[in-house]
Amino acid sequence: MSNPIQLRRAVASSFIGSVIEYYDFLLYATASAVVFSKVFFSNLDPLVATVASLGTFATGYLARPIGGVVFGHFGDRLGRKRMLVMTMVLMGVASFLIGVLPTYEQAGVLAPIALVLLRIVQGVAVGGEWGGAVLMSAEHATGHATARRGLWASFTNAGAPFGMVLSTGALSGTAAVLGNDAFLAWGWRVPFLISIVLLAIGLFVRTRVEETPVFSAALKEKVSRAPLMDVLRDQPRTLLLGVGVGLAAFVAQGTLTTFLIAYGVQSGFERQTVLNGLTLSSGLAVVGILGWSALSDRVGRRPVVITGALIMAVYAFVLFPLVDSGSAALLTIALILGQSIIHPLMYGPLAALYTELFSTRSRYTGASLGYQLAGLGAGLAPVLFAQIMASSGGGGTFIVSAVIAAACLLAVACTLALKETSRGDLTADTAPGAVAGVTGAPSQR
């Protein structure tokens, strides 16, 4: 049976920790779209500088699967809690160091190189963070709490848009107070330096949560010596289908939270107007994620995810005409519809779904790897779309919309190929979401 006090602490820890981690990670995303092209790539043409800046943003996503595998391995062998503390320290220190980096004018090519290296560290940290945070909530939700596992697990995913609210608010607030010149000169550093304070808060919260009862019980038996090999050997099809399910949500996320900032500014909107719309839609997305995830506890993960993917496939062709209207109101509506309502349908249930696809012995590794490989869509999509816009004529946005729609249809196909997982028992020897024909049983070697 779950301990109600520990469950509440685990959920609160997962949410607060996720907010802090994604504040740091997504602060870079916003800064890459509005600041870094001028600070670290000032020697390049403005359009090329934007692509290069978004490229450094993408390196963080490329590093996330590495973090998922490394911290997943030790999380499956040593415990979820230890890894969460380590990832938080890693992220906080990396973000603080970004805040003290010299600019291109001060250090030349060494500045963007150091920026990329610290972004890789951020990616490794957040890659290991997500799986542990989700498992802390999901694996504490045993007994009667199992019926609301989707809701409890989704607090980790809800931390991402709330982290976006804090990060965009910190950047836009600093810019508003200091003015554009001072902001570009030194003000952009302030939100990064604040990371060290958030790190202290996060560590205090996390140290009060006990290890999950599911892992503690498994630890008394036998842990896997090679969790990654267990996943690749026993559940390769489940892993690939899981990646396919989540890819569309991340492509849409990268479009709405990163690419659309640069696109909106280039289309004539004031930077603050775009950031205001993003901040509002991110705040509302927290409600959307929790609400749709709670619904997935009642009707199943698959119906909610499939509905979201189908709606997003259509909405992809509506999004850019709304932005191109030149109306700030329509831009804000476009962001709210996309990020606060439609995207949470696909994204919210993923926290529980990935947890339910793998057995306890390799759950941290399997869930992290599947989620972070899918997460490449959020890092690569803005770069790809920026290049499409730079090289195409007037039809660039249609191509972008078609790519988003294709990813959504892939998500529908992969979700249909998976079993429903919402009623599975996380303490069972086999994975609740094992694909038909694949046992998902733990290896005896």
Secondary structure, 3 states (H helix, E strand, C coil): CCCHHHHHHHHHHHHHHHHHHHHHHHHHHHHHHHCHHHHCCCCCCHHHHHHHHHHHHHHHHHHHHHHHHHHHHHHHHHCHHHHHHHHHHHHHHHHHHHCCCCCHHHHCCHHHHHHHHHHHHHHHHHHHHHHHHHHHHHCCCCHHHHHHHHHHHHHHHHHHHHHHHHHHHHHHHHHHHHCHHHHHHHHCHHHHHCHHHHHHHHHHHHCCCCCCHHHHHHHCCCCCCCHHHHHHHHCHHHHHHHHHHHHHHHHHHHHHHHHHHHHHHHCCCCHHHHHHHHHHHHHHHHHHHHHHHHHHHHHCHHHHHHHHHHHHHHHHHHHHHHHHCCCHHHHHHHHHHHHHHHHHHHHCCHHHHHHHCCCHHHHHHHHHHHHHHHHHHHHHHHHHHHHHHHHCCCCHHHHHHHHHHHHHHHHHHHHHHCCCCCCCCCCCCCCCCCCCCCCCCCCCC
